[in-house]
Amino acid sequence: MVEGEKGMKINKKRAQNILICLAAIACFALVRYCLTTDEVRIKKVIYQGKAAIEEEDFEGALKHVSRDYQDAYGLNKMAIAAILKRIYAEFDNIAIQVEEMEVTIGEGKQGQAAFNTWVTYRSEEGIGYLVGNFEEPCHVVFTLAKERGKWRVIEVEGVEPQGEPWL
């Protein structure tokens, strides 16, 4: 009978330790979430989108674009999806450089990420630029809105669609 009680005490002690560890992990996750700023979250969206495009992850790239996306050129989320498909079909080894990013949070649930960028690709003809050029980067401004707790791109300024594969 003593052995059974001792075995129960060990199991109770183990259960308590596991509960304490789970509570500590939950507290850490909550503190980390609360301490993460919107600026950091917007940068994370930009870099996750960049990585998804470079990896030709269609769904991964589009999940950061709002259903309400609309830009000055009349493009919406469906048009962005079509452009991505054409780019993936025509070009290999897409590489995106992002420099000098500045993030601002505006009134309401909107923020902006402004940065310089170059987008290069490899095709049968060689290496070329989709955005920017060898001498000068393209300065772009992404406007994001917080939708259901996540930042999503609602507009991009500074990238001028020109010929293939934009049309």
N, C-alpha and C positions, 0 to 999 in steps of 0.2 A: 504494500500500500504506500509506503514511503517513496518507492521508486516511481510509482505512477504520479504522485503529487509533484515530485521533482521534475518529471518529464513535462507536466503541465506548466510548471513555473518557467521552464526554459522556453516552451512554445509561447507563453504569454509575453515573456521578455523579448523574444524574437519579433513577435507581432508589434509590440510597442516600438521597437527600434525601426521596423519597417514603416510604421505610421509616422514616426518622427522624421524619417528621411523623406517620405512623400510630402509631408507638410513643409519641410525645408525647401524642397525642389519647387513646390507650388508658390511659396513665398518669393523665392528667387525669380521665378518666371514673372510673377506679378510686378515685382519691383523693377525688373528689367523692362517690362512693357511700359510701365508708368514713366520711367526715366528716358525712354526713347523719344526724341523730339520729332515733330512733323518734318523738319528739315532732313533728318536722318532717314526717315521713311520715304521721302520723295527721292533722295539720292539712291536709296535701295531700289525703288521702282525703275529709275533710269538705268542703273547698272544691270538689273535683272533683265530688262527689255533688251539692252545691248547684248548681253550674253545669249539670250534666246535667239536674236537675229543672227548672230555669228554662228550659232549651232544649228541654224535653220530649223528651229523649233517654232513652227507656225502658231500652235495654240499658246505656247509660252509667251510669244511676242504679243499676240492679240489680247491676252487676258489683262494687259496693262492699259488697253485702249477702251475708253468709255463708249457705251452704246450711243451716247449723246455727242460723240466727236463730230466736229464740224470746223473746217478751217476756211481761210479767205479764198482758197482755190475751189471751194465747193466739195472738197473731199469729205467723205464720212467713213465710218468704220468698215463698211462693205468695200469701198474703194481702196482703203488702206490694205485690206485683206487681198484684194485682187493684185495690187502693186507688189505686195510681199511674195505672192505666188509666182509672179512673172520674174521677180528678181531671183528667187530661189531656182527657177527653171533655167535662167540664162547665165547666172554667175556662180562661181565657186569661191571658196575661201574669202568670204566677206569679213572684213576687219573694220572695226569702228574705234576711232580714237576720240576720247573725251578729255578736254582740258579746261581749266579755269572755270569750273562750275560754281555758280552762285545761286543759292536757293533763297527765295523770299516767300513768306506766308502773308497772304492778303486778308482782306475782310471776308467774313463768312467762311466757307469751306473750300477756298481756292488757294493755290500756291503756284509759283513759277520756278522753273529751273532754266537758267540761261548759261550757255557754254559754247565753246568752240569745238568743232568736230570735223573729222575727215572720215569718209567711208570709202575704203578701197575694195577691189574685187579682183578675181583672176578669171579670165576667160580664155578661149582659144587664141585670141589675138594678143594676150598678155595681161599685164596688170593695168588697171585704170581706176579712175575716181568716179564714184557715184555722187558724192557730196564733197564740196571743197576741192582744192587742187594742191599740187606740190608746193606752191608758193604761199597760199593763203587758206586758212581754214574757213569753214562756213560758221557764222555765228547764229545759233538757233535758240529759240525760247519755247519751252514746253510749258503749257498751262495745264495744271492738274486740278481735279476736284475730288473731294472726299465723298465717296459713294459707299454706303453701307460699311463704313469703317475703313475702307481701303482707298488709297490714292490712285486715280486713273487719269490718263491723258485725255483732255477734251479739245486741245488745239495745239498745233505746232506752227510757229512762225519762223521765217528765215530760210527755209528750204524751198527753192523755186523749182517746181516741176518743169523739166525740159525734155521733150522728145521721149525716146525709149529709156527706161521701161515705164515711164510715168503715165503715158497715155494708154 
